[in-house]
Amino acid sequence: MKHEINEQGGAMIVSFIGDVDLQTSPDARKVLLDCVAKRMPILVDLSKVGYIDSSGVASLVESFQNAKKAGQNLVLVSVSDGALRVLKLARLDKVFTICDTLEDGLAAVG
């Protein structure tokens, strides 16, 4: 897994590339929690994530909870079909705000 972090429209955009699994989820967790510490809205782009397992989902949930406690928004954008299936299976599509596009995500946190 690789990641990219950009700033756009007053939000941090974290893009993950590759699988987010038991091996890579600690890195994903650190990246997300570091972004939460910057006290900006966060958009997590999952368009290039082919597979996410329960440890990857746990990293998203922990980051979401920490952001919420800090009064920040954390929104998922452009979620790949594979990742969306896992989120729906865990019923987390009802917990996270999930936007189809980056622009929709920026509007949601703006």
Backbone torsions as a table, in degrees:
resi	resn	phi	psi	omega
1	MET	NA	137.7	172.0
2	LYS	-118.3	166.9	175.5
3	HIS	-145.7	156.3	173.8
4	GLU	-131.5	143.8	177.1
5	ILE	-125.6	127.5	176.8
6	ASN	-132.7	159.8	175.0
7	GLU	-113.5	132.0	179.3
8	GLN	-152.2	133.6	175.7
9	GLY	56.9	32.7	179.1
10	GLY	77.8	14.3	-179.7
11	ALA	-127.8	153.7	173.0
12	MET	-89.6	131.4	177.2
13	ILE	-112.5	115.6	179.9
14	VAL	-107.2	117.3	179.2
15	SER	-110.1	123.3	175.8
16	PHE	-99.9	141.2	-178.1
17	ILE	-128.7	119.1	-178.5
18	GLY	107.4	-166.5	-177.7
19	ASP	-84.6	139.7	174.0
20	VAL	-110.1	99.0	-173.6
21	ASP	-133.6	-168.9	-176.3
22	LEU	-54.5	-36.3	-178.9
23	GLN	-73.9	-37.2	-173.0
24	THR	-103.1	-13.8	-175.9
25	SER	-62.3	-31.8	175.5
26	PRO	-60.3	-37.0	176.6
27	ASP	-67.2	-43.3	178.9
28	ALA	-60.9	-43.1	179.3
29	ARG	-59.5	-47.0	-179.2
30	LYS	-62.5	-44.6	179.1
31	VAL	-58.8	-48.0	-177.7
32	LEU	-66.0	-44.1	-179.1
33	LEU	-68.0	-33.3	174.2
34	ASP	-62.9	-38.5	177.6
35	CYS	-68.4	-39.8	176.9
36	VAL	-59.2	-38.4	-179.1
37	ALA	-64.4	-19.5	179.9
38	LYS	-82.2	-3.2	173.6
39	ARG	57.4	43.1	174.8
40	MET	-125.5	156.9	172.6
41	PRO	-59.5	148.4	-176.4
42	ILE	-125.2	130.6	171.7
43	LEU	-110.9	126.0	179.5
44	VAL	-106.5	109.7	-178.8
45	ASP	-86.9	114.6	-178.9
46	LEU	-110.5	22.0	-176.4
47	SER	-66.2	-26.0	-177.0
48	LYS	-110.0	21.4	176.2
49	VAL	-97.3	113.6	179.9
50	GLY	-78.3	-32.9	-174.7
51	TYR	-148.5	137.5	172.9
52	ILE	-135.2	132.0	179.9
53	ASP	-104.6	-173.1	-175.0
54	SER	-62.8	-31.4	178.5
55	SER	-70.4	-35.3	175.7
56	GLY	-67.5	-42.0	177.3
57	VAL	-62.1	-41.0	178.8
58	ALA	-60.8	-37.5	177.4
59	SER	-64.2	-40.6	177.0
60	LEU	-64.7	-45.1	-177.9
61	VAL	-63.9	-45.4	179.5
62	GLU	-60.7	-43.3	179.5
63	SER	-64.9	-41.5	177.6
64	PHE	-59.9	-45.5	-179.4
65	GLN	-64.4	-42.4	179.1
66	ASN	-65.8	-40.1	178.1
67	ALA	-63.8	-43.8	-179.5
68	LYS	-60.9	-43.7	178.4
69	LYS	-61.1	-32.3	-179.1
70	ALA	-87.6	3.1	179.4
71	GLY	76.2	23.6	-179.5
72	GLN	-106.0	161.0	173.7
73	ASN	-98.8	140.3	170.4
74	LEU	-131.5	117.2	-174.0
75	VAL	-123.0	140.7	174.9
76	LEU	-93.6	136.8	-179.6
77	VAL	-130.1	151.1	175.0
78	SER	48.0	49.1	-175.7
79	VAL	-71.5	126.9	179.5
80	SER	-63.6	159.5	-179.6
81	ASP	-58.9	-42.6	-179.4
82	GLY	-62.8	-45.2	179.4
83	ALA	-67.8	-38.5	-178.7
84	LEU	-65.3	-37.2	177.3
85	ARG	-58.8	-44.3	-179.5
86	VAL	-66.3	-43.0	179.4
87	LEU	-63.4	-39.9	178.9
88	LYS	-68.6	-39.0	178.5
89	LEU	-59.3	-38.3	178.8
90	ALA	-86.9	2.9	-177.9
91	ARG	61.3	22.5	179.7
92	LEU	-81.7	-9.0	173.2
93	ASP	-66.7	-15.3	176.2
94	LYS	-90.4	-14.8	-177.8
95	VAL	-95.5	-50.6	-178.9
96	PHE	-80.4	147.9	164.4
97	THR	-80.2	123.6	-178.9
98	ILE	-120.1	120.8	-179.3
99	CYS	-111.8	144.6	-177.6
100	ASP	-69.1	-34.5	-175.9
101	THR	-130.4	162.4	175.9
102	LEU	-60.2	-40.7	-179.9
103	GLU	-62.3	-41.8	176.8
104	ASP	-63.8	-38.3	178.4
105	GLY	-64.1	-43.4	177.7
106	LEU	-61.7	-40.0	177.5
107	ALA	-65.1	-37.5	-177.6
108	ALA	-67.5	-34.5	-178.8
109	VAL	-94.2	-12.6	-176.7
110	GLY	-79.5	NA	NA
